Amino acid sequence: MSKIQSLSPKNLEEYSTFFTDNKEKKFVIFAGGTDLMIDRFSIEGSIIIDISYLEECRGIKADEKHITIGAATTLNEILSSQEVQTKIPILIDAIKTMASIQVRNRATIGGNIGNASPAGDTITPLVVLETKIEIFSPESNEVRTIPIKTLFSGPSATTLEKGEIIIKIIIPLRKDKDIFCYFRKIGQRNAMTITKASLSAIAKYLDSKIEWIKLAPGSVSPVVKRMSKTEEFLKGKELTPAVINKAKEIIANEISPITDIRSTKAFRVLITK
């Protein structure tokens, strides 16, 4: 392997300076680096930028309306947060299924999102939670905020421009009572496994009927997205066997899974239903 130059900026100002001086060169941005090591041979000749030390990308903050998580916050740091445990249990449920303790000590939530895998386990709960993402541009030195659902343009592809980085994940808090949250992941085994299919759901019940519901399956479409037709069908209905069977038909037509090394299209449709 050829020599690799690496940099670890401490703040966004340092990062912007580097980008201005090197924007015509090839570089790779990472935080935890857990996926980078798997694909290490593809980074030859690149400048490696470790953004895990950016002070603007660290920590968890909460107020009455939101929980804000720095993109370089590790998965185990999130698991240890009392605020997240209490107020966003669906995200905790998802992270518990991911990798091992050792990997979660390195892996970051921003990396899992920015990797843009349809199998990314933090993505489905963040989509149903209507999360927003703060993005920093070193070109303009400005921060923009977008809904997470608009970040993904395809498998492992995002709408980020060259040099742009995710700096914060902003999760709105709901004050509704009687909220139901659900996360389920199917893999080859119970631990250290990549998702074959998953589902995040949150719903509010009123008088035994679904007042509203938000559904986002994982690993069954090119990008993680909400199942809007299924959600609309379920709104205002009791979950009778007939309603459930019809919802299964609708959601099967909303997803577009493929057969790959981990699973088959038919199995992914079956599990999602």
Backbone torsions as a table, in degrees:
resi	resn	phi	psi	omega
1	MET	NA	138.9	178.9
2	SER	-72.9	168.2	179.3
3	LYS	-62.2	143.0	178.5
4	ILE	-121.8	127.0	176.2
5	GLN	-89.8	134.3	179.3
6	SER	-127.2	148.2	179.8
7	LEU	-135.2	147.8	179.0
8	SER	-133.2	80.4	179.2
9	PRO	-62.9	146.6	-177.3
10	LYS	-93.9	-18.1	179.0
11	ASN	-153.4	173.6	-176.0
12	LEU	-66.9	-28.4	177.6
13	GLU	-63.8	-46.1	177.6
14	GLU	-62.7	-39.9	179.9
15	TYR	-63.4	-42.8	179.3
16	SER	-62.8	-40.5	179.1
17	THR	-62.5	-44.1	177.7
18	PHE	-60.3	-46.2	-176.9
19	PHE	-61.2	-43.4	180.0
20	THR	-59.6	-38.4	-177.4
21	ASP	-80.2	-18.6	-171.6
22	ASN	-132.8	16.7	-170.5
23	LYS	-65.5	-16.9	177.3
24	GLU	-85.7	-8.4	-177.8
25	LYS	-91.9	166.7	177.4
26	LYS	-87.9	127.1	176.2
27	PHE	-141.9	157.9	-179.8
28	VAL	-122.0	130.4	-179.1
29	ILE	-103.5	133.6	176.0
30	PHE	-147.6	165.3	176.3
31	ALA	-119.7	-76.5	178.8
32	GLY	-76.2	-34.3	177.3
33	GLY	82.9	9.4	-176.2
34	THR	-68.4	-34.9	175.6
35	ASP	-82.7	-29.2	-179.4
36	LEU	-61.6	-39.3	-178.5
37	MET	-65.5	-33.4	178.8
38	ILE	-66.5	-36.6	-175.1
39	ASP	-108.4	33.5	-168.9
40	ARG	-64.7	-26.6	-176.9
41	PHE	-73.5	-16.5	-179.4
42	SER	-82.6	-5.5	-175.5
43	ILE	-101.4	7.8	179.0
44	GLU	-58.2	135.7	179.8
45	GLY	81.1	0.9	-179.8
46	SER	-97.1	158.5	168.8
47	ILE	-92.4	127.3	-177.5
48	ILE	-96.6	124.9	179.9
49	ILE	-113.4	114.3	178.2
50	ASP	-92.0	109.5	-177.2
51	ILE	-97.6	11.4	-177.1
52	SER	-68.6	-15.7	-179.8
53	TYR	-96.7	-0.2	-179.8
54	LEU	-63.2	120.1	-175.3
55	GLU	-63.1	-28.2	-179.2
56	GLU	-75.3	-9.5	-175.4
57	CYS	-110.4	15.1	-175.9
58	ARG	-114.7	152.4	168.2
59	GLY	92.1	170.0	-179.7
60	ILE	-127.9	127.2	179.1
61	LYS	-127.2	144.7	-179.0
62	ALA	-132.8	142.9	168.6
63	ASP	-133.8	-166.2	-175.4
64	GLU	-68.6	-24.7	-172.8
65	LYS	-108.6	-22.8	-173.2
66	HIS	-144.4	158.0	160.2
67	ILE	-115.8	126.7	-179.2
68	THR	-111.7	125.4	-178.0
69	ILE	-116.6	126.2	176.2
70	GLY	-64.3	141.2	-174.1
71	ALA	-62.8	-26.6	-179.4
72	ALA	-91.9	10.0	175.4
73	THR	-71.9	132.8	-176.6
74	THR	-77.0	160.9	-179.6
75	LEU	-63.8	-37.3	178.7
76	ASN	-70.7	-31.1	174.3
77	GLU	-64.1	-37.5	177.4
78	ILE	-68.7	-42.9	178.5
79	LEU	-59.1	-31.0	-177.3
80	SER	-84.9	-7.3	-176.0
81	SER	-78.4	121.0	176.9
82	GLN	-63.7	-36.9	179.9
83	GLU	-61.4	-46.7	-178.9
84	VAL	-69.5	-40.8	179.1
85	GLN	-57.6	-41.8	-175.2
86	THR	-79.5	-40.9	-169.4
87	LYS	-102.2	-21.2	-179.9
88	ILE	-134.2	62.3	-175.7
89	PRO	-62.3	-26.5	-179.4
90	ILE	-65.3	-33.2	176.9
91	LEU	-70.5	-38.3	175.7
92	ILE	-61.4	-44.5	179.9
93	ASP	-58.9	-39.9	-179.5
94	ALA	-68.6	-46.4	-176.2
95	ILE	-65.9	-33.0	178.8
96	LYS	-59.5	-26.5	-178.4
97	THR	-85.3	-4.7	-170.8
98	MET	-93.0	127.7	166.9
99	ALA	51.5	-145.8	179.9
100	SER	-121.1	171.9	177.4
101	ILE	-58.6	-42.2	-177.9
102	GLN	-63.1	-44.1	179.5
103	VAL	-67.2	-40.5	-179.6
104	ARG	-66.9	-20.7	174.4
105	ASN	-70.0	-20.7	179.0
106	ARG	-106.8	-41.8	-173.6
107	ALA	-64.5	140.9	-177.7
108	THR	-114.4	156.6	179.0
109	ILE	-67.8	-36.4	177.7
110	GLY	-64.6	-36.7	177.8
111	GLY	-66.8	-41.0	179.1
112	ASN	-64.0	-37.2	177.4
113	ILE	-73.0	-49.7	-175.3
114	GLY	-66.1	-24.0	175.9
115	ASN	-64.9	-24.3	172.5
116	ALA	59.3	29.8	176.3
117	SER	-77.1	136.0	174.4
118	PRO	-60.4	-16.7	178.5
119	ALA	-96.2	6.4	-179.6
120	GLY	-62.8	119.1	-169.0
121	ASP	-75.3	-22.5	176.3
122	THR	-82.5	-15.3	-171.6
123	ILE	-71.8	-43.7	-176.6
124	THR	-62.9	-45.0	176.2
125	PRO	-64.5	-36.3	-179.9
126	LEU	-67.5	-32.6	177.9
127	VAL	-67.5	-46.5	-179.5
128	VAL	-69.8	-23.4	177.2
129	LEU	-82.0	-0.2	178.7
130	GLU	56.8	48.0	-178.2
131	THR	-69.3	150.2	172.5
132	LYS	-114.1	151.9	-176.8
133	ILE	-119.7	129.6	172.7
134	GLU	-92.1	130.0	-177.1
135	ILE	-122.2	132.5	178.9
136	PHE	-104.4	132.8	176.7
137	SER	-107.5	117.6	177.7
138	PRO	-72.7	-17.2	178.9
139	GLU	-69.4	-45.1	-177.1
140	SER	-104.3	-10.3	-173.4
141	ASN	58.6	32.6	179.9
142	GLU	-119.5	157.3	178.0
143	VAL	-111.8	133.1	173.9
144	ARG	-122.0	153.9	-178.4
145	THR	-119.6	129.7	-179.3
146	ILE	-132.7	154.5	170.7
147	PRO	-65.1	141.1	-177.8
148	ILE	-58.7	-31.1	-176.9
149	LYS	-65.0	-19.9	179.4
150	THR	-93.0	0.6	-177.2
151	LEU	-77.0	-30.3	-170.1
152	PHE	-96.6	132.5	179.4
153	SER	-115.3	-5.7	179.7
154	GLY	168.7	178.6	178.2
155	PRO	-59.3	122.8	-179.6
156	SER	58.8	29.0	-180.0
157	ALA	-134.5	140.5	-179.6
158	THR	-129.6	174.4	177.3
159	THR	-89.9	7.1	179.2
160	LEU	-66.7	138.8	173.3
161	GLU	-82.7	165.8	-179.3
162	LYS	-56.9	128.7	178.2
163	GLY	90.0	-18.5	179.5
164	GLU	-69.2	143.5	179.7
165	ILE	-134.6	148.8	172.5
166	ILE	-76.6	128.9	179.6
167	ILE	-113.9	-28.4	-179.0
168	LYS	-145.3	149.8	174.6
169	ILE	-116.8	118.6	-174.3
170	ILE	-111.3	113.1	-174.9
171	ILE	-109.1	116.4	178.9
172	PRO	-70.7	145.1	179.3
173	LEU	-100.7	136.6	179.3
174	ARG	-96.0	140.0	178.0
175	LYS	-100.0	-2.7	179.7
176	ASP	-60.0	144.9	172.0
177	LYS	-94.1	167.3	179.4
178	ASP	59.0	41.8	176.7
179	ILE	-90.5	131.7	177.3
180	PHE	-105.6	128.7	178.4
181	CYS	-120.8	141.9	-176.1
182	TYR	-146.9	132.9	170.6
183	PHE	-135.6	133.6	178.0
184	ARG	-141.1	137.0	179.7
185	LYS	-130.5	132.6	175.1
186	ILE	-112.2	124.7	177.3
187	GLY	-135.1	-174.0	-179.5
188	GLN	-67.2	-27.9	179.1
189	ARG	-150.3	-174.0	-174.1
190	ASN	-86.6	-15.0	-178.6
191	ALA	-143.7	158.4	178.0
192	MET	51.4	50.2	-176.2
193	THR	-136.0	147.1	175.0
194	ILE	-89.7	144.8	-173.3
195	THR	-65.5	131.4	166.4
196	LYS	-84.2	-42.9	175.4
197	ALA	-160.7	148.1	178.5
198	SER	-146.8	169.1	177.7
199	LEU	-151.0	131.2	168.4
200	SER	-112.5	138.7	179.7
201	ALA	-145.9	139.3	166.8
202	ILE	-132.6	143.4	-176.4
203	ALA	-151.0	156.9	174.3
204	LYS	-119.9	129.3	177.7
205	TYR	-98.0	144.1	174.4
206	LEU	-143.6	117.4	-179.4
207	ASP	53.8	46.4	177.3
208	SER	68.8	9.1	177.5
209	LYS	-116.8	156.5	177.7
210	ILE	-80.9	112.8	177.4
211	GLU	-73.5	-44.0	172.5
212	TRP	-154.8	158.2	179.3
213	ILE	-149.1	145.8	177.7
214	LYS	-128.7	126.2	-174.7
215	LEU	-126.3	134.7	176.1
216	ALA	-143.9	105.1	175.4
217	PRO	-84.0	155.8	179.1
218	GLY	-117.3	150.5	175.9
219	SER	67.2	23.3	-179.7
220	VAL	-128.7	7.9	178.2
221	SER	-152.0	163.5	178.8
222	PRO	-58.1	-33.3	174.9
223	VAL	-134.5	155.6	174.3
224	VAL	-71.6	130.5	-179.3
225	LYS	-149.5	161.5	177.2
226	ARG	-74.0	149.6	177.0
227	MET	-94.8	77.7	-169.4
228	SER	-64.4	-37.4	-179.3
229	LYS	-70.0	-40.1	177.6
230	THR	-66.9	-41.7	178.2
231	GLU	-59.5	-45.3	-178.1
232	GLU	-65.1	-40.0	179.2
233	PHE	-63.0	-40.8	-175.6
234	LEU	-76.0	-20.3	-175.5
235	LYS	-60.0	128.2	176.5
236	GLY	80.4	6.8	-176.1
237	LYS	-111.4	151.8	168.2
238	GLU	-81.2	149.5	-178.0
239	LEU	-84.9	70.8	174.5
240	THR	-80.2	162.8	177.4
241	PRO	-55.6	-38.4	-179.8
242	ALA	-66.2	-41.2	179.0
243	VAL	-65.7	-43.1	180.0
244	ILE	-62.1	-43.7	179.9
245	ASN	-63.7	-39.8	178.3
246	LYS	-67.2	-40.4	178.1
247	ALA	-61.6	-37.0	177.0
248	LYS	-61.2	-40.9	178.7
249	GLU	-63.6	-43.1	-176.7
250	ILE	-66.5	-46.9	-176.8
251	ILE	-66.8	-31.5	177.7
252	ALA	-63.2	-29.2	178.5
253	ASN	-86.6	-12.8	179.4
254	GLU	-88.9	-22.2	-179.1
255	ILE	-94.0	163.1	179.0
256	SER	-142.9	66.9	-176.8
257	PRO	-72.6	164.9	177.2
258	ILE	-125.3	165.3	170.0
259	THR	-93.1	126.7	178.2
260	ASP	-141.0	-165.5	-175.2
261	ILE	-65.2	-23.1	-175.5
262	ARG	-92.3	-28.4	-175.1
263	SER	-165.9	176.8	178.4
264	THR	-107.8	159.2	176.6
265	LYS	-58.9	-45.4	-177.6
266	ALA	-61.4	-41.4	-179.8
267	PHE	-65.9	-40.9	-179.1
268	ARG	-65.6	-37.6	175.7
269	VAL	-64.2	-46.1	-178.7
270	LEU	-59.8	-47.0	-177.9
271	ILE	-66.1	-41.2	-179.9
272	THR	-63.1	-39.6	178.0
273	LYS	-66.6	NA	NA
